[in-house]
Amino acid sequence: MQYSLRDFTLGWTLFLGLVAGSINADAHPRPAVIVGAYYFDGWNHQTAYYHLTKLLTTRFAYRKPIWGWYDNTEAIMREQINLCADHDIAFWAFDWYYKTVANNNALHLYLKASNHNRLKFCLNICSSITPTEWKNCSRRLLVYFKQPTYLRQHGQPLLIVYDPGRLLRSFGGVAAMRSAFGRLQAKAEKAGIHGIQIAACTGPGHLNRFVRAGYTLLTSYNYRPTFNVLHSKPEPYSALMAYSRKIFDKFVGAPLPYIPVITTGWDWRPWNLHHRPSTWFIRTPRDVERFVRMGVRWIYHYYYNKGPARHLLLLYAWNENGEGGWLTPTAIRGDAYLDAVQRAVAAPPNEAVGGSPAYYGRAGARPPAKSAN
């Protein structure tokens, strides 16, 4: 076989390109960030009567998903799964209630959906559980853990506890909680599940009690600053970002690995039925993109290659439309917020957004946007 000068030149060029690419990859390693979103099952016909307030359907009707306010059909579930999977959201963390079947309707629809293998899932325990209920609760959890699409980190299913303080009080203290988690871990081991990652939703203070109680991870549901206000008023989204970034940094060096949470929005006025003074944050898709990129960058900076479960990023939320934290497509915005998340996840972790310091480091203040839709 004979080779021409052109073949030699082309081969040498390809070799140099591969070398340059490997050098570049080593210089700027890309963290394997797995992005998930909380799923709030409050929009079926058994629960929406409480959550679907008059304000939400009138003044805040722009939050209405393209499929309507109700989401309790298999067709809508399939559509939601495809939307998330197509925009690089890898899993849902379902708000799970041990005692209330109606609040777990979406989870059951997900498991029945023909395309559910496109999206992983895990559970976020949101209800109170007593010690006498723990045995049966553990049995039900193990059934979910064995599902092929249950989210696992290094082979271990992830379980989130929304209110670990309440659970501690229910069990009577740290020692009893650790014993309960130990029994759950032992049952999982017998079932062929070698370890469970249990995450406590918490702020950055008093963390050692969660270590002693048997938790293996730290995270949260959302973060939002509170202001002493006499009247409700809007704040720029950058204030929400800056507040969250300070919280992230307080978890550096924490006794357990930390999963950052991006609060995609907060505006609970449709549910603020008693009209208590509160603050809400005006957002745009570009704001959310900056915030998610900041979260990816934070993980890259602090946690890259430092152990299991440190490359997860949680979003609040897929469908907390009543509280102002939602990504579901609407008639006005379409898929704009989903597109923003996808751009943020796909971007190199060391690339800023338009030079904004909000990407990493100090979140720069800026005036509120004109539209919060």
C-alpha beads as a LAMMPS data file, in Angstrom:
LAMMPS data file: protein, C-alpha beads

373 atoms
372 bonds

1 atom types
1 bond types

-500.0 500.0 xlo xhi
-500.0 500.0 ylo yhi
-500.0 500.0 zlo zhi

Masses

1 110.0

Atoms # bond

1 1 1 0.000 0.000 0.000
2 1 1 1.393 3.400 -0.940
3 1 1 0.789 6.708 0.864
4 1 1 0.907 10.132 -0.744
5 1 1 2.265 13.305 0.807
6 1 1 -1.325 14.449 1.187
7 1 1 -2.167 11.336 3.261
8 1 1 0.862 11.936 5.470
9 1 1 -0.035 15.607 6.005
10 1 1 -3.655 14.779 6.812
11 1 1 -2.651 12.078 9.270
12 1 1 -0.173 14.368 11.029
13 1 1 -2.805 17.110 11.268
14 1 1 -5.292 14.716 12.854
15 1 1 -2.659 13.501 15.318
16 1 1 -1.805 17.045 16.377
17 1 1 -5.507 17.800 16.740
18 1 1 -6.004 14.817 19.035
19 1 1 -3.016 15.802 21.136
20 1 1 -4.222 19.394 21.395
21 1 1 -7.706 18.182 22.302
22 1 1 -6.400 15.935 25.063
23 1 1 -4.245 18.715 26.453
24 1 1 -7.203 21.073 26.400
25 1 1 -9.414 18.484 28.086
26 1 1 -6.860 18.026 30.840
27 1 1 -6.492 21.769 31.272
28 1 1 -10.247 22.350 31.476
29 1 1 -11.910 19.114 32.682
30 1 1 -15.676 19.043 32.291
31 1 1 -17.563 17.959 35.422
32 1 1 -20.231 15.333 34.890
33 1 1 -23.051 17.415 36.354
34 1 1 -26.337 15.530 36.557
35 1 1 -29.241 17.972 36.703
36 1 1 -32.545 17.092 38.321
37 1 1 -35.685 19.005 39.272
38 1 1 -38.165 18.663 42.111
39 1 1 -41.632 17.534 41.026
40 1 1 -44.568 18.843 43.078
41 1 1 -47.660 16.678 42.664
42 1 1 -50.266 19.300 43.452
43 1 1 -52.037 19.526 40.123
44 1 1 -54.292 16.498 39.964
45 1 1 -58.046 16.658 40.486
46 1 1 -57.731 15.387 44.063
47 1 1 -55.304 18.060 45.255
48 1 1 -55.542 21.024 42.890
49 1 1 -58.706 22.350 44.545
50 1 1 -56.418 23.702 47.265
51 1 1 -53.465 24.819 45.128
52 1 1 -55.386 26.244 42.166
53 1 1 -56.383 29.530 43.781
54 1 1 -58.407 32.248 42.100
55 1 1 -55.345 34.493 41.946
56 1 1 -53.390 31.806 40.135
57 1 1 -56.056 31.409 37.467
58 1 1 -56.569 35.159 36.948
59 1 1 -53.781 37.595 37.791
60 1 1 -51.088 34.899 37.525
61 1 1 -52.614 32.900 34.684
62 1 1 -49.398 33.372 32.671
63 1 1 -47.962 30.512 34.758
64 1 1 -50.444 28.022 33.316
65 1 1 -48.612 25.126 31.600
66 1 1 -49.347 24.518 27.931
67 1 1 -51.295 21.353 28.846
68 1 1 -53.448 23.208 31.388
69 1 1 -53.473 23.326 35.169
70 1 1 -54.152 19.622 35.596
71 1 1 -51.431 17.094 34.856
72 1 1 -53.029 13.800 35.868
73 1 1 -53.113 11.887 32.590
74 1 1 -50.556 9.516 31.111
75 1 1 -50.402 11.582 27.917
76 1 1 -49.406 14.718 29.837
77 1 1 -46.889 12.727 31.870
78 1 1 -45.266 11.408 28.682
79 1 1 -45.080 14.961 27.341
80 1 1 -43.424 16.220 30.530
81 1 1 -40.881 13.400 30.492
82 1 1 -39.940 14.163 26.904
83 1 1 -39.612 17.874 27.603
84 1 1 -37.191 17.300 30.467
85 1 1 -35.170 14.609 28.723
86 1 1 -34.886 16.735 25.578
87 1 1 -33.514 19.649 27.632
88 1 1 -30.837 17.767 29.619
89 1 1 -32.804 17.402 32.851
90 1 1 -31.837 13.885 33.885
91 1 1 -34.186 13.125 36.779
92 1 1 -37.106 14.209 38.909
93 1 1 -37.091 14.210 42.694
94 1 1 -40.751 13.524 43.457
95 1 1 -42.186 15.087 46.600
96 1 1 -43.333 11.868 48.277
97 1 1 -45.965 11.488 50.986
98 1 1 -46.093 8.272 52.969
99 1 1 -49.708 8.660 54.102
100 1 1 -51.394 10.539 51.254
101 1 1 -51.917 8.535 48.077
102 1 1 -53.354 11.499 46.157
103 1 1 -50.087 13.410 46.484
104 1 1 -48.193 10.549 44.835
105 1 1 -50.379 10.392 41.755
106 1 1 -47.720 11.831 39.434
107 1 1 -45.158 9.273 40.593
108 1 1 -47.498 6.432 39.683
109 1 1 -48.224 8.020 36.294
110 1 1 -44.493 8.331 35.698
111 1 1 -43.915 4.634 36.424
112 1 1 -46.746 3.706 34.030
113 1 1 -45.571 6.012 31.228
114 1 1 -44.210 4.161 28.202
115 1 1 -41.258 6.567 27.935
116 1 1 -40.328 6.786 31.636
117 1 1 -36.952 5.177 30.917
118 1 1 -35.882 8.519 29.422
119 1 1 -35.837 10.102 32.883
120 1 1 -34.558 8.852 36.241
121 1 1 -36.400 9.538 39.487
122 1 1 -35.846 9.599 43.220
123 1 1 -37.989 10.385 46.264
124 1 1 -38.111 13.418 48.524
125 1 1 -39.894 12.427 51.747
126 1 1 -42.211 15.344 52.557
127 1 1 -44.590 13.827 55.118
128 1 1 -44.125 13.096 58.787
129 1 1 -43.378 9.475 59.677
130 1 1 -43.575 7.925 63.141
131 1 1 -41.302 5.163 64.458
132 1 1 -44.197 2.680 64.325
133 1 1 -44.730 3.510 60.637
134 1 1 -41.065 3.188 59.711
135 1 1 -41.074 -0.564 59.055
136 1 1 -43.853 -0.353 56.493
137 1 1 -42.400 2.870 55.078
138 1 1 -39.025 1.158 54.597
139 1 1 -40.708 -1.706 52.786
140 1 1 -42.350 0.716 50.365
141 1 1 -39.121 2.620 49.819
142 1 1 -37.291 -0.564 48.879
143 1 1 -39.905 -1.287 46.209
144 1 1 -39.113 2.069 44.603
145 1 1 -35.350 1.628 45.018
146 1 1 -35.544 -1.557 42.939
147 1 1 -37.114 0.246 39.994
148 1 1 -34.710 0.255 37.005
149 1 1 -35.026 4.032 36.587
150 1 1 -34.445 4.933 40.221
151 1 1 -31.561 7.407 40.434
152 1 1 -28.356 5.875 41.759
153 1 1 -25.038 7.416 42.569
154 1 1 -22.260 4.846 42.397
155 1 1 -24.864 2.103 42.605
156 1 1 -26.666 3.584 45.606
157 1 1 -30.213 5.008 45.407
158 1 1 -30.687 8.615 46.495
159 1 1 -33.318 9.419 49.123
160 1 1 -34.000 13.038 50.132
161 1 1 -35.675 14.130 53.369
162 1 1 -37.458 17.470 53.044
163 1 1 -37.708 18.199 56.791
164 1 1 -35.030 16.215 58.664
165 1 1 -35.643 18.258 61.824
166 1 1 -39.261 17.131 61.967
167 1 1 -38.204 13.539 61.376
168 1 1 -35.661 13.767 64.198
169 1 1 -38.334 15.065 66.564
170 1 1 -40.750 12.339 65.508
171 1 1 -38.191 9.615 66.234
172 1 1 -37.105 11.199 69.495
173 1 1 -33.551 12.164 68.685
174 1 1 -30.356 11.453 66.802
175 1 1 -29.714 7.958 68.161
176 1 1 -33.196 6.684 67.262
177 1 1 -32.951 8.214 63.795
178 1 1 -29.581 6.594 63.170
179 1 1 -30.986 3.256 64.274
180 1 1 -33.954 3.619 61.887
181 1 1 -31.692 4.503 58.970
182 1 1 -29.457 1.583 59.938
183 1 1 -32.385 -0.820 59.720
184 1 1 -33.294 0.602 56.312
185 1 1 -29.708 0.169 55.113
186 1 1 -29.666 -3.433 56.437
187 1 1 -32.886 -4.291 54.629
188 1 1 -31.505 -2.758 51.446
189 1 1 -28.359 -4.856 51.775
190 1 1 -30.431 -8.038 52.065
191 1 1 -32.306 -6.962 48.932
192 1 1 -29.044 -6.591 47.018
193 1 1 -28.829 -2.809 47.338
194 1 1 -25.395 -2.002 48.705
195 1 1 -25.922 1.299 50.456
196 1 1 -28.397 4.201 50.286
197 1 1 -27.457 7.855 49.893
198 1 1 -29.707 9.796 52.310
199 1 1 -29.751 13.583 51.894
200 1 1 -30.954 16.066 54.512
201 1 1 -32.522 19.315 53.302
202 1 1 -30.969 21.954 55.510
203 1 1 -29.188 25.238 55.821
204 1 1 -25.458 25.412 56.553
205 1 1 -25.651 25.406 60.371
206 1 1 -25.661 22.598 62.983
207 1 1 -24.662 19.884 60.509
208 1 1 -23.023 17.397 62.863
209 1 1 -26.397 16.188 64.112
210 1 1 -27.181 14.957 60.599
211 1 1 -23.888 13.094 60.466
212 1 1 -24.702 11.425 63.771
213 1 1 -28.236 10.650 62.588
214 1 1 -26.961 8.619 59.646
215 1 1 -27.355 11.021 56.737
216 1 1 -24.744 10.790 53.992
217 1 1 -25.492 13.967 52.010
218 1 1 -26.712 17.537 52.456
219 1 1 -28.968 19.540 50.154
220 1 1 -32.126 21.679 50.289
221 1 1 -35.472 22.313 48.607
222 1 1 -34.958 26.008 47.879
223 1 1 -33.204 29.083 49.239
224 1 1 -34.651 32.560 49.426
225 1 1 -33.677 35.588 51.475
226 1 1 -36.240 37.220 53.723
227 1 1 -36.486 40.952 54.109
228 1 1 -38.120 42.961 56.863
229 1 1 -40.828 44.587 54.799
230 1 1 -44.049 46.357 55.696
231 1 1 -45.449 45.886 52.215
232 1 1 -44.931 43.252 49.562
233 1 1 -42.309 44.286 47.033
234 1 1 -40.216 42.855 44.209
235 1 1 -36.470 42.308 44.317
236 1 1 -34.012 41.641 41.492
237 1 1 -33.223 38.015 40.757
238 1 1 -29.556 38.813 41.327
239 1 1 -30.344 39.205 45.050
240 1 1 -31.639 35.631 45.101
241 1 1 -28.510 34.445 43.315
242 1 1 -26.159 36.286 45.659
243 1 1 -27.941 34.907 48.712
244 1 1 -27.782 31.343 47.400
245 1 1 -24.129 31.664 46.464
246 1 1 -23.273 32.677 50.029
247 1 1 -25.100 29.601 51.289
248 1 1 -23.263 27.361 48.814
249 1 1 -19.936 28.671 50.070
250 1 1 -20.869 27.943 53.675
251 1 1 -21.094 24.261 52.762
252 1 1 -17.474 24.191 51.598
253 1 1 -15.696 21.918 54.047
254 1 1 -19.002 20.577 55.442
255 1 1 -18.823 17.162 57.138
256 1 1 -20.929 15.627 54.351
257 1 1 -21.004 16.150 50.561
258 1 1 -23.384 18.877 49.424
259 1 1 -25.798 18.963 46.467
260 1 1 -26.418 22.615 45.466
261 1 1 -29.979 23.740 44.753
262 1 1 -30.830 26.405 42.181
263 1 1 -33.978 28.303 43.140
264 1 1 -35.321 29.096 39.681
265 1 1 -37.827 31.557 41.114
266 1 1 -39.823 32.578 44.154
267 1 1 -43.126 34.433 44.043
268 1 1 -45.793 32.865 46.190
269 1 1 -48.346 35.690 45.919
270 1 1 -50.980 33.383 44.352
271 1 1 -50.823 31.276 47.523
272 1 1 -50.388 34.156 49.964
273 1 1 -54.077 34.150 50.760
274 1 1 -53.670 36.171 53.954
275 1 1 -51.707 38.851 52.086
276 1 1 -48.802 38.834 54.499
277 1 1 -45.960 41.197 53.509
278 1 1 -43.464 39.261 51.437
279 1 1 -40.758 39.609 48.826
280 1 1 -40.746 38.080 45.377
281 1 1 -38.020 37.948 42.753
282 1 1 -38.394 39.093 39.185
283 1 1 -36.814 36.642 36.778
284 1 1 -36.213 36.042 33.083
285 1 1 -34.909 32.957 31.255
286 1 1 -31.531 34.674 30.985
287 1 1 -31.431 35.065 34.778
288 1 1 -32.132 31.368 35.273
289 1 1 -29.446 30.478 32.756
290 1 1 -26.896 32.549 34.671
291 1 1 -27.874 30.959 37.952
292 1 1 -27.686 27.373 36.655
293 1 1 -24.283 28.115 35.107
294 1 1 -23.149 29.480 38.427
295 1 1 -24.226 26.220 40.065
296 1 1 -22.355 24.137 37.491
297 1 1 -19.284 26.302 37.960
298 1 1 -19.494 26.020 41.741
299 1 1 -19.550 22.221 41.507
300 1 1 -16.641 22.302 39.073
301 1 1 -14.593 24.522 41.370
302 1 1 -15.172 22.732 44.667
303 1 1 -16.239 19.174 43.995
304 1 1 -14.804 17.948 40.731
305 1 1 -13.372 14.430 41.180
306 1 1 -13.913 14.488 44.953
307 1 1 -16.128 11.522 45.594
308 1 1 -19.639 10.138 45.061
309 1 1 -22.817 12.173 44.685
310 1 1 -20.967 15.469 44.442
311 1 1 -21.856 16.122 40.821
312 1 1 -25.603 16.426 41.264
313 1 1 -27.366 19.747 40.790
314 1 1 -30.989 20.170 41.875
315 1 1 -33.451 22.698 40.478
316 1 1 -36.386 24.104 42.383
317 1 1 -38.556 23.187 40.618
318 1 1 -40.166 21.587 37.618
319 1 1 -43.697 22.656 38.534
320 1 1 -43.932 24.763 41.695
321 1 1 -46.061 27.186 39.637
322 1 1 -47.916 28.420 42.704
323 1 1 -44.716 29.443 44.497
324 1 1 -43.020 30.946 41.453
325 1 1 -40.379 28.273 40.888
326 1 1 -41.312 26.508 37.668
327 1 1 -39.800 25.438 34.353
328 1 1 -42.946 24.069 32.712
329 1 1 -43.583 25.603 29.253
330 1 1 -46.312 28.222 29.050
331 1 1 -48.210 29.941 26.257
332 1 1 -46.249 33.180 26.777
333 1 1 -42.712 31.866 27.281
334 1 1 -42.888 28.523 25.508
335 1 1 -39.817 26.425 26.363
336 1 1 -37.697 29.471 27.216
337 1 1 -36.815 28.376 30.746
338 1 1 -36.056 24.832 29.637
339 1 1 -33.863 26.178 26.853
340 1 1 -32.064 28.321 29.424
341 1 1 -31.312 25.291 31.589
342 1 1 -30.072 23.333 28.600
343 1 1 -27.728 26.117 27.503
344 1 1 -26.355 26.414 31.009
345 1 1 -25.689 22.694 31.354
346 1 1 -24.098 22.435 27.905
347 1 1 -21.782 25.425 28.348
348 1 1 -18.144 24.849 29.377
349 1 1 -17.958 25.285 33.167
350 1 1 -15.283 27.975 32.913
351 1 1 -17.235 30.109 30.453
352 1 1 -18.968 33.186 31.854
353 1 1 -22.333 34.450 30.649
354 1 1 -21.792 37.703 28.832
355 1 1 -19.013 38.623 31.236
356 1 1 -21.461 38.665 34.145
357 1 1 -19.862 38.178 37.579
358 1 1 -23.081 36.421 38.558
359 1 1 -21.747 33.311 36.811
360 1 1 -19.155 32.630 39.458
361 1 1 -18.139 34.718 42.400
362 1 1 -20.045 37.817 43.396
363 1 1 -23.531 38.088 41.936
364 1 1 -23.659 41.566 40.479
365 1 1 -26.671 43.674 41.361
366 1 1 -28.853 44.873 38.538
367 1 1 -32.293 46.488 38.265
368 1 1 -35.389 44.289 38.110
369 1 1 -36.463 43.175 34.658
370 1 1 -39.726 44.478 33.252
371 1 1 -41.268 41.037 32.821
372 1 1 -41.356 38.168 35.290
373 1 1 -43.339 35.747 33.119

Bonds

1 1 1 2
2 1 2 3
3 1 3 4
4 1 4 5
5 1 5 6
6 1 6 7
7 1 7 8
8 1 8 9
9 1 9 10
10 1 10 11
11 1 11 12
12 1 12 13
13 1 13 14
14 1 14 15
15 1 15 16
16 1 16 17
17 1 17 18
18 1 18 19
19 1 19 20
20 1 20 21
21 1 21 22
22 1 22 23
23 1 23 24
24 1 24 25
25 1 25 26
26 1 26 27
27 1 27 28
28 1 28 29
29 1 29 30
30 1 30 31
31 1 31 32
32 1 32 33
33 1 33 34
34 1 34 35
35 1 35 36
36 1 36 37
37 1 37 38
38 1 38 39
39 1 39 40
40 1 40 41
41 1 41 42
42 1 42 43
43 1 43 44
44 1 44 45
45 1 45 46
46 1 46 47
47 1 47 48
48 1 48 49
49 1 49 50
50 1 50 51
51 1 51 52
52 1 52 53
53 1 53 54
54 1 54 55
55 1 55 56
56 1 56 57
57 1 57 58
58 1 58 59
59 1 59 60
60 1 60 61
61 1 61 62
62 1 62 63
63 1 63 64
64 1 64 65
65 1 65 66
66 1 66 67
67 1 67 68
68 1 68 69
69 1 69 70
70 1 70 71
71 1 71 72
72 1 72 73
73 1 73 74
74 1 74 75
75 1 75 76
76 1 76 77
77 1 77 78
78 1 78 79
79 1 79 80
80 1 80 81
81 1 81 82
82 1 82 83
83 1 83 84
84 1 84 85
85 1 85 86
86 1 86 87
87 1 87 88
88 1 88 89
89 1 89 90
90 1 90 91
91 1 91 92
92 1 92 93
93 1 93 94
94 1 94 95
95 1 95 96
96 1 96 97
97 1 97 98
98 1 98 99
99 1 99 100
100 1 100 101
101 1 101 102
102 1 102 103
103 1 103 104
104 1 104 105
105 1 105 106
106 1 106 107
107 1 107 108
108 1 108 109
109 1 109 110
110 1 110 111
111 1 111 112
112 1 112 113
113 1 113 114
114 1 114 115
115 1 115 116
116 1 116 117
117 1 117 118
118 1 118 119
119 1 119 120
120 1 120 121
121 1 121 122
122 1 122 123
123 1 123 124
124 1 124 125
125 1 125 126
126 1 126 127
127 1 127 128
128 1 128 129
129 1 129 130
130 1 130 131
131 1 131 132
132 1 132 133
133 1 133 134
134 1 134 135
135 1 135 136
136 1 136 137
137 1 137 138
138 1 138 139
139 1 139 140
140 1 140 141
141 1 141 142
142 1 142 143
143 1 143 144
144 1 144 145
145 1 145 146
146 1 146 147
147 1 147 148
148 1 148 149
149 1 149 150
150 1 150 151
151 1 151 152
152 1 152 153
153 1 153 154
154 1 154 155
155 1 155 156
156 1 156 157
157 1 157 158
158 1 158 159
159 1 159 160
160 1 160 161
161 1 161 162
162 1 162 163
163 1 163 164
164 1 164 165
165 1 165 166
166 1 166 167
167 1 167 168
168 1 168 169
169 1 169 170
170 1 170 171
171 1 171 172
172 1 172 173
173 1 173 174
174 1 174 175
175 1 175 176
176 1 176 177
177 1 177 178
178 1 178 179
179 1 179 180
180 1 180 181
181 1 181 182
182 1 182 183
183 1 183 184
184 1 184 185
185 1 185 186
186 1 186 187
187 1 187 188
188 1 188 189
189 1 189 190
190 1 190 191
191 1 191 192
192 1 192 193
193 1 193 194
194 1 194 195
195 1 195 196
196 1 196 197
197 1 197 198
198 1 198 199
199 1 199 200
200 1 200 201
201 1 201 202
202 1 202 203
203 1 203 204
204 1 204 205
205 1 205 206
206 1 206 207
207 1 207 208
208 1 208 209
209 1 209 210
210 1 210 211
211 1 211 212
212 1 212 213
213 1 213 214
214 1 214 215
215 1 215 216
216 1 216 217
217 1 217 218
218 1 218 219
219 1 219 220
220 1 220 221
221 1 221 222
222 1 222 223
223 1 223 224
224 1 224 225
225 1 225 226
226 1 226 227
227 1 227 228
228 1 228 229
229 1 229 230
230 1 230 231
231 1 231 232
232 1 232 233
233 1 233 234
234 1 234 235
235 1 235 236
236 1 236 237
237 1 237 238
238 1 238 239
239 1 239 240
240 1 240 241
241 1 241 242
242 1 242 243
243 1 243 244
244 1 244 245
245 1 245 246
246 1 246 247
247 1 247 248
248 1 248 249
249 1 249 250
250 1 250 251
251 1 251 252
252 1 252 253
253 1 253 254
254 1 254 255
255 1 255 256
256 1 256 257
257 1 257 258
258 1 258 259
259 1 259 260
260 1 260 261
261 1 261 262
262 1 262 263
263 1 263 264
264 1 264 265
265 1 265 266
266 1 266 267
267 1 267 268
268 1 268 269
269 1 269 270
270 1 270 271
271 1 271 272
272 1 272 273
273 1 273 274
274 1 274 275
275 1 275 276
276 1 276 277
277 1 277 278
278 1 278 279
279 1 279 280
280 1 280 281
281 1 281 282
282 1 282 283
283 1 283 284
284 1 284 285
285 1 285 286
286 1 286 287
287 1 287 288
288 1 288 289
289 1 289 290
290 1 290 291
291 1 291 292
292 1 292 293
293 1 293 294
294 1 294 295
295 1 295 296
296 1 296 297
297 1 297 298
298 1 298 299
299 1 299 300
300 1 300 301
301 1 301 302
302 1 302 303
303 1 303 304
304 1 304 305
305 1 305 306
306 1 306 307
307 1 307 308
308 1 308 309
309 1 309 310
310 1 310 311
311 1 311 312
312 1 312 313
313 1 313 314
314 1 314 315
315 1 315 316
316 1 316 317
317 1 317 318
318 1 318 319
319 1 319 320
320 1 320 321
321 1 321 322
322 1 322 323
323 1 323 324
324 1 324 325
325 1 325 326
326 1 326 327
327 1 327 328
328 1 328 329
329 1 329 330
330 1 330 331
331 1 331 332
332 1 332 333
333 1 333 334
334 1 334 335
335 1 335 336
336 1 336 337
337 1 337 338
338 1 338 339
339 1 339 340
340 1 340 341
341 1 341 342
342 1 342 343
343 1 343 344
344 1 344 345
345 1 345 346
346 1 346 347
347 1 347 348
348 1 348 349
349 1 349 350
350 1 350 351
351 1 351 352
352 1 352 353
353 1 353 354
354 1 354 355
355 1 355 356
356 1 356 357
357 1 357 358
358 1 358 359
359 1 359 360
360 1 360 361
361 1 361 362
362 1 362 363
363 1 363 364
364 1 364 365
365 1 365 366
366 1 366 367
367 1 367 368
368 1 368 369
369 1 369 370
370 1 370 371
371 1 371 372
372 1 372 373
